[in-house]
Amino acid sequence: MRKCIRCDMEMVEDCELVIWGFGSEYIQIKSNKKKRAFSGDLATPKVAVCPNCGEVSIYIENTSKLKEQCK
């Protein structure tokens, strides 16, 4: 269960973010700390939306591949 950072209400999870006009179906994660770029099939981003204030939160549900890359 995700809570909204703005109003502390329970968010609606497991939504999708659709960006029209872009054909890429991958996520790229850049770490400024380690000066690395991770791309490819790391994870599919999901979206949670607050039904009260409209805050949108983009998150990765399974971070195991990302954790392996950061070691």
C-alpha positions as CSV (number, residue, x, y, z in Angstrom):
1,M,0.0,0.0,0.0
2,R,1.4,3.3,-1.0
3,K,0.6,6.5,0.8
4,C,0.5,9.9,-0.9
5,I,3.4,12.1,0.0
6,R,1.2,15.2,-0.2
7,C,-2.0,14.3,1.7
8,D,-1.2,10.8,3.3
9,M,-4.1,9.1,1.5
10,E,-3.9,5.6,0.2
11,M,-3.0,5.6,-3.5
12,V,-4.5,3.6,-6.4
13,E,-1.6,1.3,-7.4
14,D,-0.6,-0.8,-10.4
15,C,-1.6,1.8,-13.0
16,E,0.2,2.4,-16.3
17,L,1.8,5.6,-17.7
18,V,1.2,5.9,-21.4
19,I,3.3,8.4,-23.3
20,W,2.1,8.9,-26.8
21,G,4.6,9.3,-29.6
22,F,7.4,7.2,-28.2
23,G,8.1,3.7,-29.3
24,S,10.6,2.7,-26.7
25,E,9.4,0.1,-24.1
26,Y,12.3,0.1,-21.7
27,I,13.3,2.0,-18.6
28,Q,16.6,3.7,-18.2
29,I,17.9,4.4,-14.7
30,K,20.9,6.7,-14.2
31,S,22.8,7.0,-11.0
32,N,24.6,10.2,-10.5
33,K,26.3,8.8,-7.4
34,K,28.1,6.0,-9.2
35,K,28.2,7.6,-12.7
36,R,26.6,4.5,-14.2
37,A,23.7,4.1,-16.6
38,F,21.5,1.0,-16.4
39,S,19.2,0.3,-19.3
40,G,17.4,-2.6,-20.9
41,D,15.0,-5.0,-19.3
42,L,15.5,-4.0,-15.6
43,A,11.9,-3.4,-14.8
44,T,8.6,-2.0,-16.0
45,P,7.6,1.2,-14.3
46,K,4.2,1.4,-12.6
47,V,2.2,4.3,-11.5
48,A,0.2,5.1,-8.3
49,V,-2.3,7.9,-8.3
50,C,-3.8,9.7,-5.3
51,P,-7.6,9.8,-5.6
52,N,-7.7,12.8,-3.3
53,C,-5.1,15.3,-4.6
54,G,-4.0,13.8,-8.0
55,E,-0.4,13.2,-7.0
56,V,1.3,10.7,-9.3
57,S,4.1,8.4,-8.2
58,I,6.2,6.3,-10.6
59,Y,7.7,3.2,-9.0
60,I,9.4,-0.1,-9.8
61,E,7.7,-3.0,-8.1
62,N,10.6,-5.6,-8.3
63,T,13.9,-4.0,-7.6
64,S,16.0,-7.2,-7.4
65,K,17.7,-6.7,-10.9
66,L,18.5,-3.1,-10.1
67,K,20.0,-4.1,-6.7
68,E,22.2,-6.6,-8.5
69,Q,23.5,-4.0,-10.9
70,C,24.3,-1.5,-8.1
71,K,26.6,-3.9,-6.2
